[in-house]
Amino acid sequence: MSNPWLALHAGADPAARITEVGRAYERFVSGDAGPALPVRPVVVESWRRSAGARFDPDGTPPIELSDGELEAYRAAHPLACVLPIFRDLLGGLAEDGDHIVAVCDAHGRLLWVEGTPAVLDGAAAMNFVPGARWDEASAGTNAPGTALAVDHPLQIFATEHFCRPVQDWTCAAAPIHDPATGRVLGAIDVTGGDRLANPHSLALVRATALAAEAYLRTQRPGAAAAVTALGRDEAVLTVAGRRIRLGRRHSELLVLLLAHPEGRTGEQLGIDLYPDDPSPVTVRAELSRLRRVLGPQLLGSRPYRLRSEVDADFRTVPRLLEQGLVADALAAYAGPLLPGSEAPGVVRLRRLVEDQLRAAVLARTDRGLLQTWVRSPWGADDLQMWEAYAAALPAGAPARPFALSRISRLTAEYGLPSAATSMQRHRS
């Protein structure tokens, strides 16, 4: 079986494949997708996401960060410390005159783009420059953006790109994860010509990402385990190199124990979990099963508490906010805490984390941060944030008409007085 993440199978003719995929692409963007496009499923699915985001196939990605703002953001980014590793492993490609090496954050914003002046000039023509946003919604199908979307290393070959100005290029990218929490920090990308569509380039970016994660692991001493619970209904526990996906009830229990390091009685946990029937017997049974997963060395009793240091992504967000690192906190926020949970204790904690972050983003009035919020699944219907985003946009900004339209629609959906009044307010 062929590798679905590789652009070309062994023996394929690149020129013929460019033509074949290019014809399928033109059929797709004209609305004639058909049931049997001769294109990899991962690419077709990305085309659909790109089309759903209303990305213009002839457009160019926006530049969100520049000058001092860009310098400050990437200096504080967790991937800054592994930049020497990227240059050590991939620097030869950046210097050969045929390739570009790029690093982006978890939102697809390019932080570093390196290569020879000639090849960088070509990349600049399509806004493949530091500070530009290359997630799928902003740039269509492309290796770093799609690798982030599917959380897997892959190649995107020539006419597989959704953006026509990018179809002269081929790229390979791999996501990079925080080894303590499992959250995506960004991606490493190599961009070049058709010859890049080979198994070696994919293996190289994947190995580079793993090397970066291994180095980051050495920078996080002390924690016995880590929990990822933002943006997912079932938490993932990373302990002793193993990733364990917990059931919904165990996820809720572990989050509540993390929120109360001083410990929690069975009665208290019962109220946090089962408001209608807070039976300590039921809680003890669930905790007994959880102890078999965590091990007795990690979960103590009388009161129930975690005996060792356990890191968690939902604790990282407020910690970054306390340091004034709002952009980092937003990058660390993968979504609401256990969004499917209705346990009162989890709901309270979910609202606390989101409200803290939301207030900090509003207070900054930073256009890039506001845009990230309203483009997210959890922020797409946040009327106040859309209003703040529209207010931050200059009068002629291309994104402004859509923002005003969104404000009008949400105002009507929420039954608030006069959507026209809201739009008039933001035209001024």
Secondary structure, DSSP 8 states (H G I E B T S, - for coil): ---TTSSS-TT--HHHHHHHHHHHHHHHHTT---S--SS-HHHHHHHHHHHHTT--TT----B---HHHHHHHHHHSGGGGGHHHHHHHHHHHHHSSS-EEEEEETTSBEEEEES-HHHHHHHHTTT-STTBB-SHHHH-S-HHHHHHHHTS-EEEEGGGSSSGGGTT-EEEEEEEE-TTT--EEEEEEEEESGGG-SHHHHHHHHHHHHHHHHHHHHT--S-SEEEE-BT-SS-EEEETTEEEE--HHHHHHHHHHHH-TT-B-HHHHHHHH-SS---HHHHHHHHHHHHHHH-TTTEETTTBEESS-EEEHHHHHHHHHHTT-HHHHHHH--SSBSTT---HHHHHHHHHHHHHHHHHHHHHT-HHHHHHHHHSTTTTT-HHHHHHHHHHS-TT-TTHHHHHHHHHHHHHHTT-S-HHHHHHHHH-
